[in-house]
């Protein structure tokens, strides 16, 4: 029969408070439940400063930096926690009226691990009621236990139909 080899649930939220057109302060929370990952559970909470480095009609680049706290439960059952420094970049480019390129990168560094996440996607509007998204995500942890891989990747294809 079938054997489950990957099962992951992710919740992310970020709230921004604009100070000027290019400056903001933010709060960020992330929780990951990954049944087969190097960290079975991983949560971070961060507050910091956000800067809109590029703000053109078709292109936006946001940079975020701030301190926070992370807690992880390893595949082997050990709990790790501590203060972190998190930096991230979010780039969006509408290169046609129907297509958008998105690149998100984040780095969270702590005494027990450095976690890097890169998400790349291409979103296209196929018709007035149908959209498609092709995506690739890579997550790298510098410290893993046992024979767990340091790098995990996922590829996705999503079709959205508006009724």
C-alpha positions in Angstrom: 0.0 0.0 0.0 1.0 3.6 0.5 3.5 4.8 3.0 3.5 8.4 4.3 7.0 10.0 3.8 6.1 13.7 4.4 3.6 15.5 6.5 4.0 19.1 7.4 1.7 21.9 8.7 2.9 25.5 8.7 1.3 28.7 10.2 3.0 32.1 9.6 1.6 35.5 10.4 3.2 39.0 10.2 1.7 42.3 11.2 3.3 45.6 10.1 2.8 49.0 11.5 3.8 51.7 9.0 5.9 54.6 10.3 6.5 56.1 6.9 6.1 55.0 3.2 9.3 52.9 3.5 9.7 52.2 7.2 7.7 50.0 9.5 7.9 47.9 12.7 6.7 44.3 12.6 5.7 41.4 14.7 6.2 37.9 13.2 5.1 34.4 14.5 5.8 31.1 12.8 4.9 27.5 13.8 5.9 24.4 11.9 4.8 20.8 12.7 6.9 18.5 10.5 6.4 14.8 11.1 9.5 13.7 9.2 11.7 16.8 9.4 14.9 17.5 11.4 12.7 19.5 13.8 9.3 17.9 14.5 8.1 21.2 15.9 9.7 24.6 15.4 8.2 28.0 16.6 9.6 31.5 16.4 8.4 34.9 17.5 10.2 38.0 16.3 9.7 41.8 16.4 11.8 44.2 14.5 12.2 46.8 11.8 11.1 46.6 8.1 12.3 48.7 5.2 10.9 48.9 1.7 14.0 49.1 -0.4 12.3 49.0 -3.7 8.7 50.3 -4.4 8.1 50.6 -8.1 4.8 50.0 -10.0 5.8 46.5 -10.9 8.4 45.6 -8.3 8.6 45.6 -4.5 11.5 44.5 -2.2 10.9 44.4 1.6 13.8 43.8 4.1 13.1 42.8 7.7 15.5 42.4 10.7 14.8 41.8 14.3 15.5 39.8 17.5 13.2 37.1 18.7 12.9 33.7 20.4 12.8 30.2 18.9 11.9 26.8 20.3 12.4 23.5 18.5 11.7 19.8 19.2 14.2 17.6 17.4 13.4 14.4 15.6 15.2 12.6 18.5 12.9 14.3 21.1 15.3 16.9 22.5 14.0 20.4 23.2 16.1 23.4 22.0 15.3 27.0 22.6 16.9 30.4 22.7 17.1 33.9 21.4 17.5 34.4 17.7 18.2 37.1 15.1 16.0 36.9 12.1 16.5 38.6 8.7 14.2 38.2 5.7 13.7 39.6 2.2 10.5 39.5 0.2 10.7 40.3 -3.5 7.7 40.6 -5.9 7.9 41.4 -9.6 4.9 41.7 -11.8 6.7 41.2 -15.1 3.5 41.1 -17.2 -0.2 41.9 -16.5 -0.7 38.1 -16.0 2.5 36.9 -14.3 4.2 37.5 -11.0 7.6 36.2 -9.7 7.9 36.0 -5.9 11.1 35.2 -3.9 11.1 35.0 -0.1 14.2 34.3 1.9 14.6 34.2 5.7 17.5 33.4 8.0 17.1 32.7 11.7 20.3 32.2 13.7 20.5 31.0 17.3 23.1 29.3 19.4 21.6 25.9 18.7 20.8 26.2 14.9 20.7 28.4 11.9 17.6 27.9 9.8 17.4 29.2 6.3 14.2 29.1 4.2 14.0 30.1 0.5 10.6 30.1 -1.3 10.4 30.8 -5.1 7.2 30.9 -7.1 5.7 32.0 -10.4 2.1 32.9 -10.3 0.1 33.3 -13.6 -3.4 34.2 -14.4 -4.5 31.7 -17.1 -8.1 33.0 -17.6 -10.3 35.4 -15.7 -11.4 32.5 -13.4 -8.2 30.4 -13.3 -4.8 30.9 -11.8 -1.7 28.7 -11.6 1.3 28.8 -9.2 4.5 26.8 -9.6 6.7 26.9 -6.5 9.9 25.6 -5.0 10.8 25.7 -1.3 14.1 24.8 0.4 14.7 24.6 4.2 18.2 24.2 5.6 19.1 23.6 9.3 22.8 23.7 10.2 22.3 21.4 13.3 20.4 18.2 12.9 20.5 14.9 14.8 21.0 11.4 13.7 20.7 10.8 10.0 18.2 13.6 9.4 19.0 15.6 6.2 20.1 19.2 6.7 18.3 20.3 3.6 14.6 19.5 2.7 12.9 20.6 -0.5 9.5 20.7 -1.9 8.0 21.4 -5.3 4.4 22.5 -5.8 1.9 23.1 -8.6 -1.3 24.8 -7.6 -4.4 25.5 -9.7 -7.0 27.9 -8.4 -10.5 28.1 -10.0 -12.7 31.0 -9.0 -16.4 30.1 -9.3 
